[in-house]
Amino acid sequence: MSFKTKIALAVAIFLWASAFVGIRAGLQGYSPEGLALLRYMIASICMGIFYYGLPQRSKIQFRDKCALLLVGAVGIGLYNLTLNYGELSISSGMASFIISQAPVITAVFAIIFLGERLNLSSIIGFTVSIVGVALITMGEKGGIKWDSSIFYILIATFAGSMYSVLQKPFLKKYHAVETTTYVIWGGTLFLAIYVPALRHDLLNASFKTTLTVAYLGVFPAAVGYIAWSYALSAIPASRAVSFLYFTPFVATLLGWVWLHEIPVGLSIVGGVCAILGVWLVNQSYRAPVFSKS
């Protein structure tokens, strides 16, 4: 792996981890709807600059453009809206640990809809992940309380999983910057119905909080994707994805430093279990399989 690839991976992981913390900070002055819309309005402008700056651009079919906009509505719009609502009461670090379960959800979709088969490692991984999320909930809420914040984070996890599955076919046809641009534009269009909420937030939020939201739009939402695309172009996807296991730990550390969110011991144990479960599920694809029946 080249030094540039290592830098790209480090940048993507750090920026995406910082997004969880930035959202918590932004919610101090913005509504979940206003924060999501402003963030992706800024990200849309940035991605437009990257897109039109490409030396060569593909001729994307109209139906593919529409499909990518719909992918964005789910993977960007719904994901960020529900994540923002969840982070109203869930700490940034623990939210990132729960969101990291997206590969597990993707594996479940593959078993249900694509007929993929279970093996012992995947069964253990699913179980460990569920226990991990339960422990996080107990640590964050002082017991198993499946309130709306946990529900929103889980919806965001499902949306993130669907995004990964739905976007994949287009990455085989078009440049990563092209697909990402249309996806982000689609998410922004979906969120445009919240213009009144954004107008209210802009009139009442502090300049410092607005700068935080601007940071989320420029760096995690735009630069982070560009860095990730560069890394994916240089190394196998399976190897690149393995580095994302560090994201929740970085987010927890940043939340501790930036927002003074001191993690609860039980939540940390749950987070480690959650990541271990994801790792086991990913490893299961290399192991012998058992029939679903």
ROVODREN-545638 format. One line per field, with one value per residue (C-alpha): x, y, z. Coordinates in nm, 2 decimals. Layout:
% residues N
east: X;...
north: Y;...
up: Z;...
***
This chain:
% residues 293
east: 0.00;0.14;0.19;-0.08;-0.33;-0.26;-0.31;-0.64;-0.76;-0.66;-0.83;-1.16;-1.17;-1.09;-1.34;-1.62;-1.56;-1.56;-1.91;-2.07;-1.92;-2.00;-2.36;-2.39;-2.23;-2.45;-2.77;-2.70;-2.83;-3.00;-3.29;-3.22;-3.39;-3.22;-2.88;-2.92;-3.03;-2.77;-2.49;-2.59;-2.66;-2.29;-2.18;-2.38;-2.19;-1.86;-1.94;-2.05;-1.71;-1.54;-1.77;-1.74;-1.36;-1.32;-1.10;-1.36;-1.72;-1.93;-2.25;-2.48;-2.81;-3.12;-3.27;-2.94;-2.95;-3.30;-3.19;-2.89;-3.11;-3.34;-3.04;-2.94;-3.29;-3.24;-2.87;-2.82;-3.16;-3.32;-2.99;-2.89;-3.23;-3.27;-2.91;-2.96;-3.27;-3.09;-2.80;-3.03;-2.99;-2.73;-2.36;-2.16;-1.93;-2.20;-2.41;-2.11;-2.08;-2.44;-2.41;-2.11;-2.36;-2.45;-2.24;-2.44;-2.77;-2.63;-2.55;-2.90;-3.05;-2.82;-2.95;-3.31;-3.33;-3.03;-3.04;-2.69;-2.63;-2.54;-2.24;-2.14;-1.91;-2.19;-2.44;-2.20;-2.13;-2.49;-2.54;-2.23;-2.34;-2.69;-2.54;-2.31;-2.59;-2.79;-2.50;-2.46;-2.83;-2.79;-2.49;-2.65;-3.00;-2.93;-3.11;-3.28;-3.50;-3.58;-3.69;-3.71;-3.34;-3.24;-3.51;-3.38;-3.02;-3.13;-3.33;-3.02;-2.82;-3.08;-3.06;-2.68;-2.69;-2.94;-2.72;-2.42;-2.62;-2.80;-2.50;-2.27;-2.40;-2.34;-1.98;-1.91;-2.04;-1.94;-1.66;-1.69;-1.70;-1.99;-2.20;-2.13;-2.23;-2.57;-2.63;-2.55;-2.77;-3.05;-3.02;-3.03;-3.34;-3.51;-3.42;-3.53;-3.88;-3.72;-3.63;-3.87;-3.69;-3.35;-3.46;-3.57;-3.24;-3.02;-3.20;-3.15;-2.83;-2.49;-2.22;-2.00;-2.26;-2.32;-1.95;-1.97;-2.25;-2.04;-1.75;-1.98;-2.08;-1.73;-1.52;-1.70;-1.96;-1.75;-1.37;-1.42;-1.59;-1.32;-1.05;-1.24;-1.28;-0.91;-0.83;-1.08;-0.91;-0.58;-0.65;-0.92;-1.25;-1.24;-0.91;-1.03;-1.35;-1.15;-1.00;-1.35;-1.35;-1.14;-1.41;-1.62;-1.32;-1.19;-1.54;-1.55;-1.22;-1.32;-1.64;-1.45;-1.21;-1.45;-1.78;-1.65;-1.87;-1.71;-1.80;-1.97;-1.77;-2.07;-2.12;-1.75;-1.77;-2.09;-1.91;-1.62;-1.87;-2.06;-1.74;-1.63;-1.96;-1.92;-1.57;-1.70;-1.98;-1.73;-1.49;-1.78;-1.77;-1.44;-1.57;-1.76;-2.14;-2.45;-2.79;-3.05;-3.28
north: 0.00;0.34;0.63;0.83;0.55;0.53;0.91;0.88;0.61;0.80;1.12;0.93;0.76;1.07;1.29;1.03;0.98;1.35;1.37;1.19;1.45;1.74;1.64;1.64;1.99;2.12;2.00;2.25;2.52;2.34;2.11;1.76;1.87;2.20;2.06;1.78;2.02;2.28;2.02;1.86;2.19;2.27;1.92;1.94;2.26;2.10;1.78;1.99;2.15;1.81;1.67;1.95;1.95;1.59;1.57;1.34;1.27;0.97;1.01;0.89;0.76;0.94;0.64;0.59;0.96;0.91;0.59;0.75;1.04;0.78;0.61;0.95;1.00;0.68;0.67;1.04;1.19;0.93;0.82;1.17;1.27;0.97;0.98;1.34;1.26;0.97;1.18;1.42;1.19;0.92;1.02;1.05;0.76;0.52;0.62;0.54;0.19;0.12;0.26;0.03;-0.26;-0.18;-0.47;-0.71;-0.57;-0.60;-0.97;-1.02;-0.87;-1.10;-1.41;-1.31;-1.17;-1.32;-1.67;-1.66;-1.92;-1.91;-2.06;-2.09;-1.78;-1.56;-1.69;-1.62;-1.27;-1.18;-1.29;-1.10;-0.78;-0.79;-0.83;-0.54;-0.31;-0.42;-0.33;0.01;0.08;-0.02;0.20;0.50;0.47;0.30;-0.01;-0.17;0.12;0.10;0.47;0.67;0.76;0.40;0.34;0.63;0.51;0.16;0.31;0.50;0.18;0.01;0.31;0.30;-0.07;-0.02;0.26;0.03;-0.23;0.00;0.21;-0.08;-0.15;0.21;0.21;-0.05;0.18;0.53;0.71;0.72;1.10;1.09;0.85;1.02;1.36;1.24;1.05;1.36;1.57;1.32;1.34;1.72;1.72;1.49;1.72;2.03;2.00;2.13;2.47;2.64;2.46;2.57;2.93;2.93;2.77;3.01;3.30;3.16;2.95;3.10;3.17;2.90;2.63;2.73;2.69;2.34;2.25;2.40;2.18;1.88;1.97;2.04;1.78;1.46;1.48;1.58;1.55;1.23;1.06;1.18;1.04;0.71;0.69;0.74;0.46;0.22;0.29;0.18;-0.13;-0.40;-0.30;-0.57;-0.45;-0.08;-0.16;-0.34;-0.01;0.13;-0.07;0.21;0.47;0.42;0.43;0.75;0.90;0.81;0.97;1.29;1.30;1.28;1.56;1.79;1.75;1.60;1.30;1.06;0.71;0.47;0.15;-0.07;0.11;0.07;-0.31;-0.31;-0.12;-0.37;-0.66;-0.48;-0.44;-0.80;-0.92;-0.73;-0.87;-1.23;-1.18;-1.05;-1.33;-1.58;-1.52;-1.71;-2.01;-2.32;-2.26;-2.42;-2.42;-2.17;-2.47
up: 0.00;-0.10;0.14;-0.05;-0.01;0.36;0.39;0.19;0.43;0.74;0.61;0.52;0.86;1.06;0.87;0.89;1.26;1.31;1.14;1.44;1.68;1.45;1.43;1.81;1.81;1.53;1.70;1.97;1.74;1.45;1.41;1.27;0.95;0.91;0.99;0.73;0.46;0.51;0.53;0.20;0.03;0.10;0.01;-0.32;-0.42;-0.34;-0.53;-0.82;-0.83;-0.82;-1.08;-1.34;-1.27;-1.39;-1.70;-1.86;-1.76;-1.86;-2.04;-1.77;-1.89;-1.78;-1.60;-1.42;-1.31;-1.17;-1.00;-0.84;-0.71;-0.55;-0.39;-0.25;-0.11;0.09;0.16;0.22;0.29;0.51;0.66;0.78;0.89;1.12;1.24;1.34;1.54;1.70;1.81;2.00;2.29;2.19;2.23;1.91;1.98;2.07;1.76;1.54;1.70;1.63;1.27;1.22;1.22;0.86;0.72;0.94;0.81;0.46;0.53;0.66;0.34;0.13;0.32;0.29;-0.06;-0.24;-0.10;0.05;0.32;0.69;0.86;1.22;1.21;1.08;1.34;1.62;1.46;1.45;1.81;1.93;1.74;1.89;2.24;2.17;2.07;2.37;2.60;2.44;2.50;2.86;2.91;2.73;2.88;3.21;3.10;2.80;2.69;2.32;2.29;1.98;1.96;1.94;1.68;1.47;1.48;1.37;1.08;0.98;0.99;0.76;0.53;0.52;0.44;0.15;0.02;-0.01;-0.19;-0.42;-0.52;-0.61;-0.96;-1.07;-0.95;-1.22;-1.49;-1.38;-1.20;-0.82;-0.82;-1.07;-0.88;-0.55;-0.69;-0.81;-0.49;-0.28;-0.51;-0.47;-0.09;-0.10;-0.32;-0.07;0.22;0.03;0.19;0.51;0.38;0.63;0.92;0.78;0.75;1.11;1.22;1.03;1.20;1.55;1.54;1.65;1.39;1.56;1.52;1.16;1.09;1.24;0.99;0.71;0.82;0.80;0.44;0.31;0.48;0.60;0.33;0.03;0.10;0.29;-0.01;-0.24;-0.01;0.01;-0.36;-0.41;-0.16;-0.33;-0.66;-0.52;-0.30;-0.30;-0.15;0.11;0.25;0.24;0.43;0.70;0.81;0.88;1.21;1.35;1.28;1.60;1.82;1.66;1.70;2.07;2.13;1.94;2.13;2.45;2.35;2.16;2.35;2.68;2.62;2.87;2.75;3.00;3.06;2.97;2.64;2.55;2.62;2.40;2.13;2.12;2.10;1.82;1.62;1.69;1.56;1.24;1.20;1.25;0.99;0.74;0.81;0.76;0.39;0.38;0.59;0.50;0.48;0.62;0.45;0.59;0.65
***
